[in-house]
Amino acid sequence: MSDNKVLIFDTTLRDGEQSPGATMTHDEKLEIAGMLDDMGVDIIEAGFPIASEGDFAAVSEIAKNSVNSRICGLARANFADIDRCWEAVKHAKQNRIHTFIGTSPLHRAIPNLTQDEMADKIHQTVTHARNLCENVQWSPMDATRTEWDYLCRVIEIAIKAGATTINIPDTVGYTAPAESADLIKRLIETVPGADEVVFATHCHNDLGMATANSLAAVAGGARQIECTINGLGERAGNTALEEVVMALKTRHDIMPWTTGIDTTKIMAISRRVSTVSGFLVQPNKAIVGKNAFAHESGIHQDGMLKNRENFEIMRPEDVGLSGTSLPLGKHSGRAALRDKLEQLGFEVGDNQLKDIFVRFKELADRKKEVFDDDVVALVRADSGEDEDDRLQLVSMKVVCGTGGPAEATVEMEVDGKDVSATSEGDGPVDATFKAIRQIHPNTARLQLYQVSAVTEGTDAQATVSVRLEEDGVIATGQSANTDTVVASAKAYIHALNRLLVRRDKIGEGADAKEVSYKDLA
């Protein structure tokens, strides 16, 4: 292997799935494995074959379907685990057995083994694994809390027994970057045969330093990083694949190492893993968070409009995003508002912009984010324009309870004509929205449905907010009523009316995203 190549070992399907509540189905694991294989991950740790029949089946199927990646399974330091692991991964074009044992004093106490007894066990199990598979990885679990002399001793035993990769796990996220780099460097310099194997690092994020520790280990001589998509994993998680890959790509000046990862596929797999695992990505998460390429501050927005490199060290396109986002909010300035107005097709003079900006700030103080249709409404109000609602709620009736699906009958006025529909749904709001869609067919996707009570008591008035997206256009609707379902229907219809301002003016076959609000006036 080239000295400047860093292997990416992804353990999303093994360590990542061990996060409480993150269990994936058989088909979901196959899907994620296919995406990892396609993006160029060097090694995929597909699971723990002896853990269950389901895990064995998933690892076996992933091994059979792999095209580019080496498929690895995890095994404890016993023959039964190793045999079961080999049965699962042997179908892969490239395979690996990963066997481990806890070597720190705390972990040696669990099986009640002396140092010599554990050393003998390591020799036997690594030898057995190597007799089955030519590519064997060995890990001394809790290596960073293992006595130095003993750690060197057992690593030498594993190398002599046939291990081709030595992984040094920071199992409890205890290490700091300087220690991580020094440990790998000293092991390579000290242990006989260390120059003949690949050293790897597996860092947990308990102190928030997993990525820093992994990159420091590479600086110390490691040439494999174990990581997961979105940093998923036990407790606080693992080193995040997207973070180490983009760090290597972005700071090639001080980290002259390469990987074979197709970074443009990062965002797609991040979102898919988030969906199937049930672990949402925090908005401010590095690389893949919603706000990673979003700028609301007026100073930042003005700088971005002048030169994106002022506040972005990487391109959103590099991870599979279409571009930068400049969301409008109470921190936004005139430059961002003018830019948004121009995107929407409005040309305003300085005095008109000043008036709109004052009302924009008033609105932004009441809302977390100001959307396109909010800006349009501000311009229309400034120019004295108004829009007639083509869709009006006339009446509605909902039946729901424990006896079966909810049913909603909705009567609406559409362009002056009364139309009604009845639909069943998973609850009264779902049934109501389906009835409205029967009356007014649309492809709008519901992005947000939010209910908040503005008064106290059982007769509280509920305010319902609905956000819809259609062909890249976002519209919001809001309504308040003591009946939450009625408020929901009115908010949904309100948002549809806003979408119609653009939708009805689009020519046959035209792209909604290419039609400005100015064209629709």
N, C-alpha and C positions, 0 to 999 in steps of 0.2 A: 504494500500500500504506500502511496505517495506520502511524504512527510507532511505535506500541507493539506491533505484531505482529512476532513473530520466526518466520521460515520455518524449518521443519525439513527438511533435505536429508539423506536417509538413503542411505549408500553401503555398506550391508552386503553387497549383491550384487555390488559391484565391489571396493572397497578391502578390505572384510571378507573376501571370498572369496580375496583374495591372501595371506591368512595361510597359511603352509606347512601343508598337510594339511587345509585347510578347504574344499576344492572341493565344490560342491554339484551334484547332478544337475539335469537340465532341469526335471523335475517339482518338485523341491524348491525351485528358484529361483522357479518360478511360484507355488508355495504361499506362500512367504515374501513375495513381492511382493503377493499378494492380502491377506495379513494386514496389511502396511504400508499398503496402500491403504485398508483397512477402518478402521484406527486413526486415519487422518487425516493421515498424513505428506504434507507439501506437495510435495516433489520426491523421486522415487525414482531414484537412479542405478543403472540395471538391469544395467550391465555395460560391457564394452569391446568393441564389435561387431567390430572388425577382428582381435581377438586369436585368434579361432577360429570355425569354422562353428557350433559349439555355442553360443558366447556370442552370436553374431549371432541365432541362432534363438530363444534365450531372451529377448533384449531385444525382438525383434520380437513375440513372443507376449505378453510382458508389456505392451507398448505397445497391442496390440489389445484386451487384456482390462481395461485400467485404467478405473476409474470416476471416482475423485476426484483422484488424484495426477497431477502432471506427470511424465512419463517422460523420463529423461535418459540419454544415452549418452556415453561418454568417447572423445575423439579426440586424437591427437597433432597437432602443428602441421604437417600436410601435407594436401594435397587428398584423397588416397586414403582416409586415416582419416576425414576429415570427411564425405566422400561416403558411405562405408560406414555411418557413424553415422546419417546422415540417413535412409538406406534402412531402418534398423532402427526408428527412433523416429517416423517420419512417420505411422505408423498411429494413434498416440495422439491422444486428444481434445485433450490439452495435451502439448506436447513441448519438448525442449531439447537443444541440442548443447553439450557441455562440452569445450572444447579448451584445451590447456595446453602450456607449454614451460618448461624450467628456466632461470631468469634469473640465478642467482648466479654468481660467477666460476667456481666448481667445476663447475657444470652447463653453463655456456657453453663450457667447455673440451671437453666430451664431443663435440659436433658440430663443434668448432673454428670457432665463429662469432665475429666481432667484434661489438661492441655495435651498430654500425650495421646489420650483416647480420642480426642477430637482430631488431632493431626492424622492418626491412623485412619479414621473414618473419611477424612478428606481425600487421602491417598486412594482408598478403595473405591469411593464413589466417582471421583473424577476419572480414574482409570476405566471404570465400567462404562461411563458415558462416552469416553473417547473410543472405546472398542466398538461402540455402536455408531458413533457419528464423528466425522473428522473435524467438525467445527464445534468446539465446546467452550462455553463461557462459565467462569466460576466467580462467585461473589462471597466475600466474607461479610455477612450482614453486620451492621453497626461497626464497620471498619474504623470509623473516625473516633470511636471510643475503645478501640482494642489496643492493648499494650504494643508498643513499637516493635520490640524484639519478637513477640509472638506473631504479629501481623506479617513481618518479613519471613518468618519461618514457614507459616502456612501458605503464603503466596508462592514461595519457592517449591513447596511440596506439590501445589496445584499445577505449576508450570511443568515440573518433571513428570507429573502424571498424565500430561497431555493437553491441558487447557490452552486454548489459543487466544482467549480474551480474558483479562483479569479486570473485573469491575470493582470499583471501590465505592461502596454505598455510604452516603451520609444519611443513614436510615431515619434519624430523628431530627434532621435539619439543624444540627448542633454547630456546624463548622462556619467559620468566617472565610472570605475569599483568600486572604494571605495564607491561612492554614491549608486551604484546599490545594493551592498551587504548590506549596512547599511539600506537602505529603506526597503528591504524585511524583514530583521531581526527586525526592529522596528515595522513594521506592524504586524508581527506574535506575537510579545510581547505585543502589545498595543490593537489591535482590539478584542473585545469579540467574541468568536467562531472561531477565526482564526486557532486554533489547530484542528478544525474539517473539514477543507477544504484543497484542494491542492492549493498552490500558484504557479503561472506561471510567466514567463517573456517573453516579446516580444520586441526585441531590433532592432532598425534600425541602419544603418552603416554610417550615415552622417559624423561622425568624425572618422570613421575607427575603432570603438571600440565595435561593436556589439557582436562579439564572446566573448571578454573579459568581457563585461557587463553581458552577459548571464551566463557565468561560475561563475562570482562573485555573481550573484543573487542566484545561487545554493548553494554557500558557505554560503549565508545569510539565507538559508532555503527553497528556491524555489525548487519544485520537478517536474516542467514541463518546458521545453524549447520550445518556438515556433521558427521555423526556416524554411528555404527553401533550396532546392537543388541549389548548386552553389551560394547561397546568393542572389538569384533573388528577386526582389521586388521594391517597390516604391523608386524613387530617387537613392540613393547609395546602396539600397538593404537592406537585412536583415541578421541576424545571419545565417551562412551557416551550414546546417546539418552536412556535412562531417567534418567541423572543430571542432564542439563541440563533436561529437561522437568520433573522433580520439584523441582529447585532453583528454577525459575521459579515453579512452583505454590506451593511452600512458603514462599519468601521474597519474596512479591509486595510486601511492605512496602518492601524496598530494591531490588527488581528488578521494576519495574512494567511488565513486558512479558508478552504472552500468546502462546499457541500453540493450534493447533486439535487437538492430540493427545488422543485418548480414553485417559486414563491407566489405566483399568481393564483395558485389554487388554495392558498392558506385560508382566505376568508370563507370560501365555500365549505371546507371541511370543518372549520371552527363552528360555523352556524349549525351544521348537521350534527356534530357531536353534542353541541348544546341542546339541540332538540331531542335526540334519542336518549341522552343521559339525564335530562331534566335539570341540568345545572346551568342556569342562565349566566351569561358573561356579564360581569359588572361593567357599567358604561365607561368607566375610566381605565379599563384593562388595557395594558400596552398592546399595540398592534391591532387587536381584534375587537376592542371595546367600541361601543357606539360613538363615543366622543374622541376616539383616537385621532381622527382627522377632521374634527369639528371645532370651529372657532366662533365664540360668541362675543368675546370682548371687542369693543370698538377699536382699540389700538391694534389688536391682533388681526381683526378683519381688514382694517386699512392696510396693514403691512402685507397681508396675504394677497390683497388685490393688486398691490404694487409688484410683489415678487413672492411666490409661494415659499421659496427657500428661507424667507425671513423667519418662518415659524414651523416649517416642516422639514425634518431631516431625512425623510424618505417619501417616496411617491405613493399615494393610495393605490394607484394602478399596479404597483409592484406586488400587492397582496390580494389583488383581485377586485378592488373597488373601482367604481367608475370615476370618482373624483373626490375633491374636498367638499366639505359641507360648511356653509356659513349660516347656521341657524340664527334667526332673529329673536332677540330677547331684550330684557331691560338693560343689558350691558352693551348692546350694539350701538353703533354710531351712524352718522349721516352717510358715510361712504358705503357701508353695507346696505343701508336702506335704498340709496340711489341705485346701487348695483342690482338689487332685487327688483326694483321698479323697471329697470331697463330689461332685465330678463323677462318680465311679464309684459313688455311691450309699451310701457308708459314713458313718455318723455315729459319731464316736468322741469319748470324753471326753478331758480334758486328760491324765490319767494314761496312758490307752491310747495317745494320740498320742505321749507322751514315750517309751514303750517301743518303739513302731513306728519313731519317728524315730532312735533309737539303732541299730536294725538296718538301717534305710534308709541311714544314713551308712556303716555297715560294707559294705553291698552297693555303694553308690556309689563307694567307694574302689577297688573291684575292677572296676567297669564304667564305660565312658565315658558311658553314658546309661541311665537307669532307665526302663523302659517300663510301660504300664498293668498288664500281667499280672504284672510284678515286684511292683508295689504290692499287687495283689490277693493274691499269694502271701504277702507280708509280713503282711497282715491275717488271712489264713486261718491262718497259722502262729501268730499271736498269739492267735487264738480257739480253737486246737486243731482247726480244720477241716482236712480233706484231701480231695483229689479223686482218684477212681479213674480210671485211664486206660482209656478205652473202646476205644482202638486200641492193639494190641500187635504188635510184629514177632515173627513166629514163625521164619521162615527166609527166605533170599534167595540167589539165584545170578545172577551176571553174566558174560556172555561179551562180550569186546571185543577189538579188535585192528585191524590195518590192512586186513583183508579186507572190511569193510563196516560198517554201523551196529551200535552196541552193543545188546545184548538183555539185559533183566533180568526174572527171574521172582521175584515177591515173594509170600510167604504171610504173611497177617496174621490176628489174632484181632480180630474186630469185634463188640463186644457179646456176647462169649462164643462166637461162631461163626467157624470157620476159612474164610477166603476167599483165593483166590489169583488172580493176573493176570500176564500176560506182555506186555511192551511193548518197542518199539525206540526208540532216542533218539540224539541227537547226543552220544555219550559215555556212560559207565556211570552217572554221577549223573543225567543227564537221563532216561535210560531207566528208572532206579529211581524217580524222582519221578513219571514218567508212569504206571508200574505202580501206584504208591500211589494216584494220582488215579483210576485205573480202579476200584480196590477201594473207595475212599472219595471219591466225586465231591465237588468243592468249587470255589468261585470265588476262593479265596484267591490273592493275588498275591505272588510272591516278591520281597521288597524287598532282602534281603541274603542272600548265601551266602558264608561266610568259613571258610577252613581255616587252622589254625595248628598247628605241631608243638610239642609240649610236652617232647619228649625228643630226643636226637640219634641219628643213625644211620639205617640203612635200615629198622630195626624201630621207628622212632619212633611214638609214640602221637599220633594227630592229634585235635585238638579242632575240631569243626565247629559253627558257629553259623548258625542259619537264622532269618530274620525274615519273617513273613507278615503281610499286611494284607487284611482282609475287611470290607467295609461300614464302613470307618473305624476298625475295631478292629485294633490291632497286637498280635501275639503272637510271642514268641521261643522257640526251642528250641535245646538244646545237647546234644552227646554226644561222648564220647571213645572211640576204638578204634584199634588198630593198623591196621585196615582202614579207609581213608578213606571208601569207599563205604558200608560198614556204618554208620560214624559219621554219614554224611550222611543215610541213611535214618532212623536213630533220632532225629536232631535234627529232621528234617522232621515225623516222626510226633509228636514231643514238642510242637512248635508247633501242630499240628492238634488235639491233645488240649486244649490251652489255649483254642483258638478254640471248641471244642465246648462249653465251660462256658457260653459266651454263646449260641452258635448254636442248641443244642437246646432252649433255653427260650423262644425267640422265637415269638410267636404267628403264625398265618398272615397274611402281608402286612405284618407289623410291621417297623419300621426298627431295625436292630441298634444304630444310634447312639443310639436313644432308650431302650434297655433298660439299666438300671444293673446292676452286679454285685450290688448289694444285692437286687434283684428276683430274682436267680437263686439266691440262697442257699437 
